[in-house]
Every structure is written in C-alpha cells, then in structure tokens.
Amino acid sequence: MIMQYSSRLSRFDSAVFFELNGVKQELREQGKEIIDLGIGSPDLPPPPHVIKALTEAAANPQEYGYPISEGSPFFREAVATWYANRFGVNLDPVSECLALMGSQDGLSHLALALVDPGEYVLVPDPGYPIYEVSIHLANGIPYPMPLREENGFLPDFSIIPTEVALKAKMMILNYPNNPVTSVADRAFYEKAIAFAKRYNILIVSDIAYSELAFDGYRPMSILEIEGAKEVSVEFHSLSKSFNMAGCRIGFAVGNSAALRALAIVKSNIDYGIFTAIQKAGTAALLGDQSHTSKMSKIYQSRRDALLDSLARIGWHIPKPKATMFVWAKVPVPLSSREFARELLRKTAVAVVPGIGFGRMGEGYVRIALVQPEEKLKEVAERIEASKIL
C-alpha cells in the first residue's frame, strides 16, 4: 500500500527536533553521557500527599469505570476553589471549569470547536508549537504576533492589520511564556481585553507556568481583570505546578460558551480522565500549597547555578522571572539550529534551537532547567572545554 498523507501534515515541521534526536542517538551509541536540557519534562516528584491520593484511588476497584468526560464534579469544584484561593477569581464549577488531559489537550482541540476554514487566529511568534498546529488542524490561518526583545517579548496589538483583526476568531497569549520566559502585567492584559472586545476575539490565555516564579514575583491570571470572562478562557496544567506531567491532567476555565464548545468536541474524542488521577489532582489543588514555593526555590537555584556559571565563561544571559526555561541569545555567529547541533556534538549538551518555535525565535536557544545544580554547572565546564564560544 502507498500511504498518502494529508496535506495538513506537511505544515507540522518537526525536522529540527528529529535532527537533534538523531544526533543524541549517535552520541549514546558512542557511550557519551548527554545532559539533556531540551524537553521541559519535570525531574522532580509530585508532593507526597498527591502520590498517596493516587495510589489509594488506583487500588479501589470502583474507580475503573468510564469517567465523566468534562471532569468529575469534585475535581471541577477543586479547580474553582484553587482559582479563588490563588487568584481571587470566582468560577462556576459546572459551566466555567472543564477538566483536560493536560492543557495541550484543550489547546489542541479548541480551534476545532471555534475556528472555521479561512478564519485567523493570532499566535505568538515564537510560541509553543501546539498553538499553530491546532489552527492547521482546524484549517484556520495562524497570524503571527512577533515577540521582540525590545518590547519585553509582548505582542504589539497596534501593528495587527484591521482586516486581520476583523477576521480573527481567537488570540493566544502565554505568560509566563514558553519559550521566551517573559511575563505580563495587568496593564498588558487590560490592553489585550480591550482589543479583544473591539474585534470580538476570544483570548486564549495559557498560564501553565504560573506557579514557577522567582525572586518574589507572583504571576497573575487574566481573569482577575473585570470583564475578562466575557472574552477569555484560561488553560492550566498540573504537569509543571505539581510535577504531574505523566498523569495528563489540567483544566480550562473562563468563558462558559467557549468551554461548552470545547466540551462538545472532547465528548466525541475521549471519555475523560481516569478518576484516580482526578482524585490526585484534587489533592494537589486542595492540599498544602507550600510545595510550589519550595519547587520554585529549587528552579531558582538551578537558574542561578547555570547562568552564573555561563557568565563566568563569557555567555551572559538575563535571568528569567518565571518558568523552567532560559531563553538565551546564540553567543556565536551561527544560526540557532547550527549552534544547537554543534553544542550537542561537541559537549553532549542538548538545547532547543529557537527556530523550532517560529521565525522570530531565530538567534536564540531554549534551555530547560531540568537537571540538578551540579549537572547545570557541568554544562558550563563542558562548553568551556569545547572552545565553542
């Protein structure tokens, strides 16, 4: 059989990641130890009370039936309680909270629920790849909003053409941001809401990294602003906040009409999240929240260990206020793809080239803080020994 792929598959560019994975495999076969700072997969465990809740629920034979697609009532109530405690935002657990198999589940399906072929979606560039992929799946048109360093990596709404804004269905925002690690304040969100109301655009706010913040910084939710619910949904994940990445649990909150449309799509695709995992998620949201501050301190120490070590060898990188990443300018006259490949071959240190996140990512690499401090210090030692700088 000759397999003919759909035309939309050609829009999913994974060549950069595929190439680097090939180099990693070569190095492993040569017996070299790779310090992988590419994928942002947490290397820390969930809080003990979360593991306890999961194991107890998984041991109960009654928990193995089909779950409720939009999330069990107890989990959605926990989401509403957590939002009230964390952000001071009141939510209806029934109509304004929706359980997800990780935030990527909802982000990948929302465009199918709301975007018709030919409609625009405003996306950050650089941005998390699923944003653009989801639009292609719905046969929509992604319109890039450049994130430039001179603007604090915030989009400039004034440069979006009126004809594009009039045809735009959604606008995706992500702060604290992956990959560029920038943050947004109330004034920015107020501008975004005003722009969305002017053109009848749904804001899709992704705050998966709201609990990973440093130096006393406390990220906010767009829903804290009066009137935001009229034009906004917000996605959150327990993957990073509670180190539950493998559990695949997250949620969306906010505009009830948008969440209802997403729930309809999901009800035709999956049967929801294993109830035992929802009970673990509930324990995370309602339990002792000191875990997140302790976790942030660990990542802050890692950030400092890596960036202080790199500065000593001549690679000066600004310290981010949040996320588990560092967004670093390429320190030599190479493209981001060439530099990531050379760094991997010469030092066995893996990072992600910025071009993998969009055209505006060229000239940067993303570094994940997913190794212990001693390994991050070793990164600088390997780079110094390689003479790559």
Secondary structure as GFF3:
##gff-version 3
##sequence-region A 1 389
A	DSSP	three_ten_helix	7	11	.	.	.	ID=ss1
A	DSSP	alpha_helix	15	29	.	.	.	ID=ss2
A	DSSP	beta_strand	35	36	.	.	.	ID=ss3
A	DSSP	alpha_helix	48	58	.	.	.	ID=ss4
A	DSSP	three_ten_helix	61	64	.	.	.	ID=ss5
A	DSSP	alpha_helix	73	87	.	.	.	ID=ss6
A	DSSP	beta_strand	97	100	.	.	.	ID=ss7
A	DSSP	alpha_helix	103	114	.	.	.	ID=ss8
A	DSSP	beta_strand	120	125	.	.	.	ID=ss9
A	DSSP	alpha_helix	129	137	.	.	.	ID=ss10
A	DSSP	beta_strand	141	146	.	.	.	ID=ss11
A	DSSP	three_ten_helix	149	151	.	.	.	ID=ss12
A	DSSP	three_ten_helix	157	159	.	.	.	ID=ss13
A	DSSP	alpha_helix	162	167	.	.	.	ID=ss14
A	DSSP	beta_strand	168	174	.	.	.	ID=ss15
A	DSSP	alpha_helix	186	199	.	.	.	ID=ss16
A	DSSP	beta_strand	202	206	.	.	.	ID=ss17
A	DSSP	three_ten_helix	222	224	.	.	.	ID=ss18
A	DSSP	three_ten_helix	228	230	.	.	.	ID=ss19
A	DSSP	beta_strand	232	237	.	.	.	ID=ss20
A	DSSP	alpha_helix	238	241	.	.	.	ID=ss21
A	DSSP	three_ten_helix	245	247	.	.	.	ID=ss22
A	DSSP	beta_strand	250	254	.	.	.	ID=ss23
A	DSSP	alpha_helix	256	267	.	.	.	ID=ss24
A	DSSP	alpha_helix	275	286	.	.	.	ID=ss25
A	DSSP	alpha_helix	290	312	.	.	.	ID=ss26
A	DSSP	beta_strand	325	329	.	.	.	ID=ss27
A	DSSP	alpha_helix	336	347	.	.	.	ID=ss28
A	DSSP	beta_strand	349	350	.	.	.	ID=ss29
A	DSSP	beta_strand	352	353	.	.	.	ID=ss30
A	DSSP	three_ten_helix	354	357	.	.	.	ID=ss31
A	DSSP	three_ten_helix	359	361	.	.	.	ID=ss32
A	DSSP	beta_strand	364	368	.	.	.	ID=ss33
A	DSSP	alpha_helix	373	386	.	.	.	ID=ss34
###
